[in-house]
Amino acid sequence: MNPVNEELAQYSDLFMLIAALIYTAAFIVFAVDMVRSSATIRRLEAELAEEAQEELARARKGALVSASGVRDEAGGETGGETGGEAEGDGASEGDGASEGTAPAAAAEDLVDDDMAYVGTRRPFANVAVALTILAAASHAFAVIARGVAAGRAPWANMYEFLTTGALIVSVVFLLALVRRDLRFLGTFAIGLVVVMMTAATIGFPTPVGNVQPALQSPWLAVHVTLAVTAMGLFTLTFAMNILQLVQHRRELKVAAGDLRGTGGWQFMRMVPSSTSLENWAYRMNAVGFVLWTLGPLITGAIWAEEAWGRYWGWDVKEVWSFVIWVVYAGYLHARATRGWSGNRAAWLSIIGFACIIFNYSVVNVYFPGLHSYAGLPE
């Protein structure tokens, strides 16, 4: 057994608490950005509508000048008819611009379906990103310090698994922000991080200590690293799928003639289309599926043979890890070969994430088995 560095363990707990507080602040600022973004959209739409009205006035003025010239050359009656037609055409074009162009232009100015940065000023979102970076730095130190204090990989129980998983979610989110504008996902992604940190602290408080003999293996680092990284990706795709369902509902309202979509949900105008969200979720789920295959299934089987002398047993945790693999495999197969896109694909992905939550909460806590490593007192 490795001796536990109690002082370093206390620093780990302290920085974990600091990280949780900063994440909470980042979540609040991201939420404020949502509210402010809705106000920005309303202001932009008002400006575009005003510009459209000015264009309409200029078009009518130009039509009147043109009609006046025709009357001078061709006579009063012909010129009058031409002027009336020209004025009518100008009014028709201007009305179309007023009703349809402003919302469309607003959407084009605020969001890109490829999630590229379009230059929209969002100071609150930028502050929230900066807070997330600080929180992730404190969080990373806490996780590493806990591992060093225990002399092992810091993910041998539910507390460590959840805190490490939350770190993976925040790091993946920040790395994606380097190339893609995922600030619209901030409230949901960081909100999930706060939930995971809270669940770890309140539901699975576990002091630093040594682990069971079966976990004292180099396979712990490989097996759990792959699993927790996959779970981090699945967490982000879950948030994207939820947004996809909301965005799809808004798009249906817009198609039906409600140009403001979901009324108070103007923030969704700054979110890419439901099709774009679903495409990106599919790509990330594909990567997560590969990691899940390599982690809980392949390396898990190798580790099980080393620890217990068999590659597969019908332990409840093994069964549920396979169930999760089947759900995501079915999702990828249906999406790639059966044309299951849109909401049906989103719901399959959400069901897969629900299975993950069940596996790591209910199964770990309430179903006894060889994988009962929640870390809770007996």
C-alpha positions in Angstrom: 0.0 0.0 0.0 1.2 3.5 -0.9 1.2 6.0 2.0 -1.2 8.9 1.4 0.1 12.4 1.3 -2.5 14.0 3.6 -1.3 17.6 3.0 -1.4 17.3 -0.8 -4.9 15.7 -0.4 -6.1 18.7 1.5 -4.8 21.0 -1.3 -6.6 18.8 -3.8 -9.9 19.2 -1.9 -9.4 23.0 -1.6 -8.7 23.5 -5.3 -11.6 21.2 -6.2 -13.9 23.5 -4.2 -12.4 26.6 -5.8 -12.9 25.1 -9.2 -16.6 24.3 -8.4 -17.2 27.9 -7.3 -15.6 29.4 -10.4 -17.6 26.9 -12.6 -20.7 28.1 -10.9 -19.8 31.8 -11.6 -19.1 30.8 -15.3 -22.4 29.1 -15.5 -24.2 32.3 -14.2 -22.3 34.5 -16.6 -23.2 32.2 -19.6 -26.8 32.4 -18.5 -26.6 36.2 -18.4 -25.1 36.1 -21.9 -28.2 34.2 -23.0 -30.4 36.9 -21.7 -28.2 39.7 -23.1 -28.1 37.9 -26.4 -31.8 37.9 -26.6 -31.8 41.7 -26.1 -29.0 42.0 -28.8 -31.1 40.0 -31.3 -34.2 42.2 -30.6 -32.0 45.4 -31.1 -30.4 44.0 -34.3 -33.8 43.1 -35.7 -35.1 46.6 -34.9 -32.1 48.1 -36.7 -32.6 45.9 -39.7 -36.3 46.7 -39.8 -35.4 50.4 -39.7 -33.0 50.0 -42.6 -35.6 48.1 -44.5 -38.0 50.9 -44.1 -35.4 53.4 -45.3 -34.8 51.3 -48.3 -38.5 51.1 -49.0 -38.7 54.9 -48.8 -35.8 55.3 -51.2 -37.3 52.8 -53.6 -40.6 54.7 -53.5 -38.9 58.0 -54.1 -36.9 56.5 -57.0 -40.1 55.1 -58.5 -41.8 58.5 -58.3 -38.8 60.2 -59.9 -38.9 57.6 -62.7 -42.6 58.0 -63.2 -42.2 61.8 -63.4 -39.6 61.4 -66.2 -41.9 59.1 -68.1 -44.8 61.5 -67.9 -42.6 64.3 -69.2 -41.6 62.2 -72.2 -44.8 60.2 -73.1 -47.7 62.2 -71.7 -49.8 62.3 -68.6 -52.0 59.2 -69.0 -49.3 56.7 -69.9 -46.9 58.2 -67.4 -49.5 58.0 -64.7 -50.2 54.3 -65.3 -46.4 53.6 -65.3 -45.9 55.6 -62.2 -48.6 53.7 -60.4 -47.2 50.4 -61.4 -43.7 51.4 -60.4 -44.9 52.7 -57.1 -46.8 49.5 -56.4 -43.8 47.4 -57.3 -41.6 49.5 -55.0 -44.1 49.0 -52.1 -44.3 45.3 -52.7 -40.6 44.9 -52.8 -40.1 47.1 -49.7 -42.8 45.2 -47.7 -41.1 41.9 -48.5 -37.8 43.3 -47.3 -39.4 44.6 -44.1 -41.2 41.3 -43.2 -38.7 38.6 -44.3 -35.3 40.1 -44.8 -34.7 41.4 -41.3 -35.0 38.1 -39.4 -33.1 36.3 -42.1 -30.3 38.8 -42.1 -30.2 38.7 -38.3 -29.8 35.0 -38.4 -27.0 35.2 -41.0 -25.2 37.9 -38.9 -25.4 36.0 -35.6 -24.6 32.4 -36.4 -22.8 30.1 -38.8 -24.0 26.6 -39.4 -20.3 25.5 -39.5 -20.0 27.0 -36.1 -17.3 29.5 -37.3 -16.9 32.8 -35.5 -18.9 35.5 -37.2 -17.6 38.5 -35.2 -20.7 39.1 -33.1 -19.7 40.9 -29.9 -20.6 38.9 -26.8 -18.6 40.3 -23.9 -20.4 38.3 -21.2 -19.7 35.0 -23.1 -16.1 35.9 -23.3 -15.9 36.6 -19.6 -17.6 33.2 -19.0 -15.0 31.5 -21.2 -12.2 33.2 -19.2 -13.8 32.0 -16.0 -14.1 28.4 -17.4 -10.3 28.5 -18.2 -9.5 29.5 -14.6 -11.8 26.8 -13.3 -10.4 24.1 -15.5 -6.8 25.1 -14.4 -7.8 24.8 -10.7 -9.7 21.6 -11.5 -6.8 20.0 -13.3 -4.5 20.8 -10.4 -7.0 19.2 -7.9 -7.3 16.0 -10.0 -3.5 15.7 -10.5 -2.8 16.5 -6.8 -5.2 13.8 -5.7 -3.5 11.3 -7.9 -0.1 12.2 -6.6 -1.3 12.1 -3.0 -2.7 8.6 -3.5 0.2 7.4 -5.6 -2.2 6.1 -8.3 -4.5 7.2 -11.1 -7.1 9.5 -9.6 -10.3 7.8 -10.9 -10.8 4.7 -8.8 -14.2 5.5 -7.2 -17.3 7.5 -8.1 -16.1 10.8 -6.6 -12.9 10.6 -8.7 -14.7 9.4 -11.8 -17.2 12.2 -11.7 -14.7 15.0 -11.0 -12.3 13.7 -13.7 -15.3 13.3 -16.1 -16.3 16.9 -15.4 -12.7 18.0 -16.1 -12.8 16.2 -19.4 -16.1 17.9 -20.4 -14.7 21.4 -19.6 -11.4 20.7 -21.4 -13.0 19.3 -24.5 -15.4 22.3 -24.5 -12.5 24.8 -24.3 -10.4 23.0 -26.9 -13.4 23.1 -29.3 -13.7 26.8 -28.7 -10.3 27.3 -30.3 -11.6 26.5 -33.7 -15.4 26.6 -33.4 -17.8 29.0 -31.8 -19.5 26.8 -29.2 -20.3 29.7 -26.8 -24.0 29.0 -27.3 -23.3 25.6 -25.6 -21.7 27.2 -22.6 -24.7 27.4 -20.3 -25.6 23.8 -20.9 -22.0 22.3 -21.0 -20.8 24.1 -17.9 -24.2 23.5 -16.2 -23.6 19.8 -16.6 -20.1 20.2 -15.2 -21.5 21.9 -12.1 -24.1 19.1 -11.7 -21.3 16.5 -11.9 -19.1 18.3 -9.4 -22.1 18.7 -7.0 -23.0 15.0 -7.4 -19.4 14.0 -6.6 -19.2 16.2 -3.6 -22.6 15.6 -2.1 -23.5 12.1 -3.4 -20.1 10.4 -3.4 -17.7 12.1 -0.9 -14.6 9.9 -0.7 -11.4 10.7 1.1 -8.1 10.0 -0.6 -7.0 6.4 0.0 -5.7 3.2 -1.4 -7.8 1.0 -3.6 -8.9 -2.7 -3.8 -6.3 -5.2 -5.0 -8.2 -5.7 -8.3 -7.8 -2.0 -9.1 -4.0 -2.0 -8.4 -3.1 -2.5 -12.1 -1.7 -0.4 -14.9 -4.9 -1.1 -16.8 -6.7 1.2 -14.4 -5.2 4.3 -16.1 -5.9 3.0 -19.7 -9.3 1.5 -19.1 -10.8 4.4 -17.1 -9.1 7.2 -19.1 -10.8 5.9 -22.3 -14.2 5.5 -20.5 -14.2 8.9 -18.9 -13.1 10.6 -22.1 -15.9 8.9 -24.0 -18.3 10.0 -21.3 -17.1 13.6 -21.6 -17.9 13.5 -25.3 -21.3 11.9 -24.8 -22.1 14.6 -22.2 -21.4 17.4 -24.8 -23.4 15.6 -27.5 -26.3 15.2 -25.0 -26.3 19.0 -24.6 -26.2 19.5 -28.3 -29.1 17.1 -28.9 -31.2 18.9 -26.4 -30.6 22.1 -28.2 -31.2 20.4 -31.5 -34.8 19.4 -30.4 -35.5 23.0 -29.2 -34.1 24.5 -32.4 -36.1 22.1 -34.5 -39.3 23.2 -32.8 -38.3 26.9 -33.4 -37.6 26.2 -37.1 -41.1 24.6 -37.5 -42.6 27.8 -36.1 -40.6 29.9 -38.4 -41.6 27.8 -41.4 -45.2 28.2 -40.3 -44.9 32.0 -40.5 -43.9 32.9 -37.0 -40.7 34.9 -37.8 -39.8 35.2 -34.2 -39.9 31.5 -33.7 -40.3 30.6 -30.0 -41.0 34.1 -28.7 -38.9 34.4 -25.5 -36.3 32.0 -26.8 -34.7 34.6 -29.1 -31.4 33.2 -27.9 -31.9 30.2 -30.2 -31.3 32.6 -33.1 -27.6 32.5 -32.1 -27.6 28.7 -32.2 -26.8 26.8 -35.5 -29.6 25.0 -37.3 -30.9 21.8 -35.9 -29.3 20.0 -38.9 -25.9 21.4 -38.1 -26.2 20.5 -34.4 -27.2 17.0 -35.3 -24.3 16.6 -37.8 -21.8 17.7 -35.2 -23.3 15.6 -32.5 -23.0 12.6 -34.8 -19.3 13.2 -35.4 -18.6 13.6 -31.7 -20.6 10.5 -30.9 -18.6 8.5 -33.5 -15.4 9.4 -31.7 -16.9 8.7 -28.3 -18.2 5.3 -29.5 -14.6 4.3 -30.6 -13.3 5.3 -27.2 -16.1 3.4 -25.4 -15.3 0.3 -27.5 -11.6 0.5 -26.7 -12.2 1.4 -23.0 -15.0 -0.4 -21.2 -15.2 -3.3 -23.7 -11.7 -4.2 -25.1 -9.3 -3.0 -22.3 -12.0 -3.9 -19.7 -12.0 -7.5 -21.0 -8.2 -7.7 -20.9 -8.1 -6.3 -17.4 -10.9 -8.7 -16.3 -8.9 -11.7 -17.6 -5.9 -10.5 -15.6 -7.8 -9.8 -12.4 -10.4 -12.6 -12.4 -9.2 -15.1 -15.0 -12.0 -14.5 -17.6 -12.6 -12.0 -20.3 -16.3 -11.7 -19.8 -18.8 -12.4 -17.1 -22.3 -11.4 -16.6 -21.5 -8.9 -13.9 -24.2 -6.2 -13.9 -21.7 -3.4 -14.7 -20.3 -5.3 -17.7 -23.9 -5.9 -19.0 -24.8 -2.3 -18.8 -21.5 -1.2 -20.4 -22.5 -3.5 -23.3 -26.0 -2.1 -23.4 -24.6 1.4 -23.8 -22.3 0.2 -26.6 -25.3 -1.4 -28.3 -27.4 1.8 -28.1 -24.7 4.0 -29.5 -23.9 1.3 -32.2 -27.6 1.3 -33.1 -27.6 5.1 -33.3 -24.5 5.2 -35.6 -25.9 2.4 -37.8 -29.4 4.0 -38.1 -27.8 7.4 -38.8 -25.4 6.2 -41.4 -27.3 3.5 -43.3 -31.0 3.8 -42.5 -31.4 7.6 -42.9 -32.3 8.2 -39.2 -31.5 11.8 -38.9 -33.1 14.8 -37.2 -35.1 14.2 -34.0 -35.1 10.4 -34.2 -31.3 10.4 -34.2 -31.3 12.9 -31.3 -33.6 10.8 -29.2 -31.4 7.7 -29.7 -28.4 9.6 -28.6 -30.2 11.0 -25.5 -31.3 7.4 -24.7 -27.7 6.3 -24.8 -26.7 9.1 -22.4 -29.5 8.1 -20.1 -28.1 4.6 -20.0 -24.7 6.0 -19.1 -26.2 8.0 -16.2 -28.1 4.8 -15.0 -24.9 2.8 -15.3 -22.7 5.1 -13.2 -25.3 6.1 -10.6 -27.9 3.4 -10.0 -25.8 0.4 -11.0 -22.7 1.5 -9.2 -24.6 2.3 -6.0 -27.5 -0.2 -5.7 -26.4 -3.3 -7.7 -23.7 -5.4 -5.9 -21.0 -6.9 -8.2 -17.3 -7.1 -9.0 -17.4 -3.4 -10.2 -18.9 -1.9 -7.1 -16.3 0.7 -6.6 -18.5 3.7 -5.7 -16.4 4.4 -2.7 -19.3 4.8 -0.4 -19.1 3.5 3.2 -20.8 0.2 3.8 
